Amino acid sequence: MAVKLFNLRHVPEDEADDIRKLLDDRGFDYYETPPGNWGISAAIIWLNDPEDLPLAKELINQYQEERGEKMRREYAQQKAAGETQSILERFMERPIQIILYILFILVILYISTRPFINIGQ
């Protein structure tokens, strides 16, 4: 019986490709289920042989640790070079959009909490 190995929801495509390549290079027998049409079900990589699960998980964990280190190094280099944006810079880039988002959040909060505020009156 197949076992769930790796959930692909919110995984960047380059990382998913790397995971597939890692599994292919090691000769794992796996298949992938696509995400549902409405985003209800997640795309998942399944292993056909449950005995391969510990080794496959170990390889994926090792890959993700290496990827995490690589991403942190790249971010530190970008930050040192002044290539990252601050919150203020992002706000100045799209002020109307951010203000509309904040107003939308405040409206939702008001609608959500109004019944509870009116209980005491």
C-alpha positions in Angstrom: 0.0 0.0 0.0 1.3 3.5 -0.9 2.4 5.8 1.9 2.3 9.6 1.9 5.9 11.0 1.6 5.7 14.7 0.8 2.9 17.3 0.7 3.4 19.7 -2.2 1.0 22.4 -1.0 2.7 25.8 -0.8 6.0 24.2 -2.1 7.8 26.3 -4.7 8.0 24.6 -8.1 11.8 24.5 -8.1 11.8 22.7 -4.7 9.2 20.2 -5.9 11.3 19.6 -9.0 14.4 19.0 -6.8 12.5 16.5 -4.7 11.3 14.6 -7.7 14.8 14.6 -9.1 16.2 13.3 -5.8 13.7 10.5 -5.7 14.4 9.6 -9.4 18.1 9.6 -8.8 17.8 7.2 -5.9 15.4 4.9 -7.8 12.4 5.3 -5.5 9.1 4.0 -6.9 6.7 6.9 -6.4 3.7 8.7 -7.9 2.2 12.1 -7.5 -1.4 13.1 -7.1 -2.3 16.5 -8.5 -4.1 19.2 -6.5 -7.9 19.4 -6.8 -9.6 21.9 -9.1 -10.7 24.1 -6.3 -7.6 23.8 -4.1 -9.4 21.5 -1.6 -7.1 18.5 -1.9 -3.3 18.9 -1.9 -0.8 17.6 -4.4 1.2 14.8 -2.7 4.1 12.6 -3.5 3.4 8.9 -2.5 5.8 6.1 -2.1 4.7 2.7 -3.5 6.9 0.8 -1.1 6.4 1.6 2.6 9.8 0.2 3.5 11.4 3.0 1.5 9.8 5.7 3.7 12.5 6.1 6.4 15.3 6.5 3.8 13.2 8.8 1.6 12.2 11.0 4.5 15.8 11.2 5.6 17.0 12.3 2.1 14.2 14.9 1.9 15.0 16.2 5.4 18.7 16.5 4.5 17.8 18.3 1.2 15.5 20.7 3.0 18.2 21.5 5.6 20.7 22.2 2.8 18.1 24.3 0.9 17.3 26.3 4.1 21.0 27.1 4.6 21.3 28.1 1.0 18.2 30.4 1.2 19.5 32.0 4.4 22.9 32.7 2.8 21.3 34.2 -0.3 19.1 36.4 1.9 22.0 37.5 4.0 23.9 38.4 0.8 21.0 40.4 -0.6 20.5 42.1 2.7 24.2 43.1 2.9 24.0 44.4 -0.7 20.9 46.4 0.1 18.8 44.5 -2.3 16.0 43.6 0.2 12.9 45.9 0.7 11.9 47.3 4.0 8.2 47.5 5.0 8.3 51.3 4.3 9.7 50.7 0.8 7.0 48.2 0.0 4.4 50.6 1.3 5.8 53.4 -0.9 5.7 51.1 -3.9 2.0 50.4 -3.6 0.4 52.7 -0.9 -3.2 52.5 -2.2 -3.2 48.7 -2.3 -1.8 48.4 1.2 -4.3 51.0 2.6 -7.2 49.1 0.9 -5.9 45.8 2.4 -5.8 47.4 5.9 -9.3 48.9 5.5 -10.6 45.5 4.4 -9.1 43.8 7.4 -10.5 46.4 9.7 -14.0 46.0 8.2 -13.8 42.2 8.6 -12.7 42.6 12.2 -15.5 45.1 12.9 -18.1 42.7 11.4 -16.7 39.8 13.3 -16.6 41.4 16.7 -19.7 43.7 16.6 -22.1 41.0 17.8 -19.9 40.3 20.8 -19.5 44.0 21.7 -23.3 44.5 21.5 -24.0 41.6 23.9 -23.3 43.7 27.0 -25.7 46.5 26.0 
